[in-house]
């Protein structure tokens, strides 16, 4: 399923991580795929409120948690720069879908990074 939200369809997911050689592109690609799937789920399920959105972002955050081992295996980690970039991307997704009042910390509340 392709993203239909124009803002997200053109969004450069995890740009800062791609621009930093410390983060391996193949693992960043997997993180980008998590965010794309999040957009697709939001478009398919159309969460009615923040609680419903947080259910979707929790699942995506859990996928990022699982990627931590892959970052480490590649000689990298989800550290401060990556945490900030990932959080910004979650917030960009939320606002693009009309949830400007979303709490970024709540969007990624289950993070282990």
C-alpha positions as CSV (number, residue, x, y, z in Angstrom):
1,X,0.0,0.0,0.0
2,X,1.4,3.4,-0.9
3,X,1.2,6.3,1.4
4,X,-1.6,8.7,0.2
5,X,-0.9,11.6,2.6
6,X,1.1,13.9,0.3
7,X,3.2,15.3,3.2
8,X,4.3,11.9,4.3
9,X,4.7,10.5,0.8
10,X,7.4,13.2,0.2
11,X,8.9,13.0,3.7
12,X,12.5,12.1,4.0
13,X,12.2,9.6,6.8
14,X,15.3,9.4,9.1
15,X,17.3,11.8,6.8
16,X,19.7,12.7,9.6
17,X,20.6,9.0,10.1
18,X,21.2,8.5,6.4
19,X,23.5,11.6,6.4
20,X,25.6,10.3,9.3
21,X,28.0,7.4,8.4
22,X,27.8,6.1,11.9
23,X,24.4,4.6,11.2
24,X,24.4,1.7,8.7
25,X,22.0,2.3,5.8
26,X,20.6,-1.2,5.7
27,X,19.5,-0.9,9.3
28,X,18.3,2.6,8.8
29,X,16.3,1.3,5.8
30,X,14.5,-1.1,8.3
31,X,13.7,1.9,10.5
32,X,12.4,3.8,7.6
33,X,10.2,0.8,6.7
34,X,8.7,0.9,10.2
35,X,7.7,4.5,9.8
36,X,6.2,3.9,6.4
37,X,4.2,1.0,7.8
38,X,3.0,3.3,10.6
39,X,1.7,5.8,8.0
40,X,0.0,3.0,6.1
41,X,-1.6,1.7,9.3
42,X,-2.8,5.2,10.2
43,X,-4.3,5.5,6.7
44,X,-5.9,2.1,6.8
45,X,-7.2,2.2,10.4
46,X,-7.9,5.9,10.7
47,X,-7.5,6.3,14.5
48,X,-10.3,8.4,15.9
49,X,-8.3,9.9,18.8
50,X,-4.9,10.1,20.4
51,X,-5.5,6.8,22.4
52,X,-6.0,4.9,19.1
53,X,-3.0,6.7,17.6
54,X,-0.8,5.7,20.6
55,X,-1.7,2.1,20.1
56,X,-0.3,2.3,16.6
57,X,2.8,4.2,17.6
58,X,3.5,1.8,20.4
59,X,3.6,-1.1,17.9
60,X,6.0,0.9,15.7
61,X,8.2,1.9,18.7
62,X,8.4,-1.8,19.7
63,X,9.7,-2.5,16.1
64,X,12.4,0.1,16.7
65,X,13.3,-1.6,20.0
66,X,13.9,-4.8,18.1
67,X,16.2,-3.0,15.7
68,X,18.6,-2.0,18.5
69,X,20.4,-5.3,18.3
70,X,20.8,-4.9,14.5
71,X,22.3,-1.5,15.0
72,X,24.7,-2.9,17.6
73,X,25.7,-5.8,15.4
74,X,26.6,-3.3,12.7
75,X,28.8,-1.3,15.1
76,X,26.2,1.4,15.8
77,X,23.5,2.0,18.3
78,X,20.3,4.1,18.8
79,X,22.0,6.9,20.8
80,X,21.2,10.5,21.3
81,X,21.2,11.6,17.7
82,X,19.2,8.6,16.6
83,X,16.7,9.0,19.4
84,X,16.1,12.6,18.5
85,X,15.7,11.8,14.8
86,X,13.3,8.9,15.4
87,X,11.2,11.0,17.9
88,X,11.0,13.9,15.4
89,X,9.9,11.5,12.7
90,X,7.1,10.0,14.9
91,X,6.0,13.6,15.7
92,X,6.0,14.5,12.0
93,X,3.8,11.5,11.2
94,X,1.4,12.3,14.0
95,X,1.0,16.0,12.9
96,X,0.7,15.0,9.2
97,X,-2.3,13.0,10.1
98,X,-4.0,15.7,12.2
99,X,-2.7,14.8,15.7
100,X,-0.8,18.1,16.4
101,X,-1.6,17.7,20.1
102,X,0.2,14.4,20.3
103,X,2.8,14.2,23.0
104,X,6.1,13.0,21.4
105,X,7.1,11.2,24.6
106,X,3.8,9.3,24.6
107,X,4.2,8.5,20.9
108,X,7.4,6.6,21.8
109,X,6.6,5.7,25.4
110,X,7.7,2.1,25.1
111,X,11.1,2.9,23.7
112,X,14.1,1.1,25.1
113,X,16.6,3.4,23.5
